[in-house]
Amino acid sequence: LRASLALAAALAIALILSGPARAADTFTLTSPGIGVGNALPAKYTCDGVATSPPISWTNALRGAKGYAVVMDHVPPEGGHHWYWLMWGIPAKTAAIAANSTKVGYLGGNSVNKNVGYAPPCSQGPGAKTYTITVYALSGTPNLPKRSSASVTRDSLLSSISGITISKAALNVTYSR
């Protein structure tokens, strides 16, 4: 019995170590502009120059035909606020520079309803958490082939729901 249990444990460990979900192969989103402890520097908020942060990702699935990006926040009262929407990002892309407007298309935001990045402007005491998510897509979303304020978080997520093959998220915090 002990030999059987040892063999089963060894097989389970081998499967875990050789499977496709090893930590080193995980689709990962990072930002060279984010501070210690994932603190969002003021320059990417309404207290600074209000530019979008740089992001980069690794280990996206090979079948990715492109990417989409969403930066949002769930306030204490519920719902969603979104600050940054992008789609039409080419498959060969693995990074977006700070304040980039030349990669893919930009959607509207819930802050001022304009096209492009709207910087977080945390209200009230304490740190707020903002989530940046990059979606690897197996196809092209059914969205305009141009930047448009009419594209909302919900319409973007709806258009990629059937073509998302993987996603990676980065939570960042900001406190005023």
N, C-alpha and C positions, 0 to 999 in steps of 0.2 A: 504494500500500500504506500509506504514512504517513497519507494522508487517511482511509483506512478505519479504521486503528487509532485515530486521533484522534477520529473520529466514534463508534466503539465505546466509547472511554473516556469521552467526553462523555455518551453515553447511559447508561452504567453509573453515572456520578456523579449524573445527573439522577434515575435510579431510586432510588438510595440516599437522596438528599435528599428525595424526594417520597414515599417508601414509608411504611408505617404504623409502622415501627420506629425512627423518629427518636428521638434521645436525649431531647428535650424532651417527648415523648409517652410515655415509659416509665413503667409502673406502678412507683411508688417509695414505699418505706416510710421514714419518718424518726421521730425522737423529739426533742422539744425538751428532754427531761430527760437526754439522754445527753451526756457530756462530750467534751472534745477527744480526737480520735483514736478515737472510739467507745468510750471508757471508761465502763463502767457505774458510776455514782456509788454509794457505799456505802449510801445511803439505800434503794436498791432491792434490797439484799442482806440476809443474816442479820446483817451487822455494823451495820445501820442500822435504820430503822423498818419495813423489809420490805414496802414497798408496791410494787405493779406500776408500771412506768414508763409515762409517757404516750406514746402513739404516734399518728401520723397518716399518711395516705397520699393520693397524688395520681395522677391519670391512670388510674384503674381502667377497664376496658372497659365500654362502655355497657350491655351485656347483663347486668351483674351484678345478681343478685336478692338478694344478701346476701354476708356475709363470715364467715370463720373465722380464728382466730389460734392459733398454736402458738409457744411459746418452749421450745427444747430445747438439749441439749448432748450431744456425743459424748465420753465420757471416754476416756482413753488405753487402758483395758482393753476398750473396745468397748461396744456396746449404745447405748441412749439413756436419758438422764434428761430428764424434761420438768417444767416449772415453771409453765406457764400454758397453759390451753386455753379457747378461747371459740368459740361458734358461735351461729347465730341472730341475728347482727348485721345490722340492717336495711340495705338498699341505700343509703339516704340518708346513712348514717354515713360519715364520712371521718376520724374521730379518736376515740380513747378516752382519757379523762382518767386521770391517775395514780390508782391504787387504785379504779378504777371497778368496781362490781358491778351496775350498773343497765342495762348494755347487753348484750343477748343472754344467753346461758347460760354457766355456768362448769363445766368438767370437773374431774376429779381431777388429782392430780400424782403424780410418782413419789417425791417426798421424804417426804411424810407420809400419802399416800393420801387426804387431805381434799379437799373442794371448794375451788377458788380458787387464787390465786397462792401459790406457795411460793418464797421468795427463794433465789437461788443462794447457796451457802456454799462457795466454792472451797476445795478441800483440796490440800495439797502446794504446792511452790514454783512460781512462774511464773504468768503470766496464763492464764486459761481463756477460751475463746470460747463464747459463747451466741448462738444464732440465734433471732431473732424473725421469724416469717413470717406475712404476712396473705395469705389466699387469697380471690380473687374467685370467687363461685359463681354458676352459671347456674340453680340450683334450691335446694331445701331438703334438707339432709342428713337421713338417716333416723336421727335421734337423739332422745332425750327432749326434750320441750318444756318443760324445767325444768333447772336446774343439777343435776348428778349426779356423784358421785365414781366411779360405775361407767364413766364415759366416760374412756377412756385415749387416749394419743397414737395408738396403733395403730387403735383403733376410730374415732376422729375422722378420721384420714387415710383409712381404708378407706371411710368413709361419704361422703367428698367426692371420692374419686378420679375418679368418672365425671362430676362436675359442676364441677370446677375449670376455670375458663376463663383464669385468670392468677394469678400469685403475685408477691409482692415480699418480699424478705428484708433484714434488717438484722443484721449481726454486731456484737456488743458484747463487750468483754473486761472481766474483773475479776481482780484479783490481791490476795491478802491479805498 
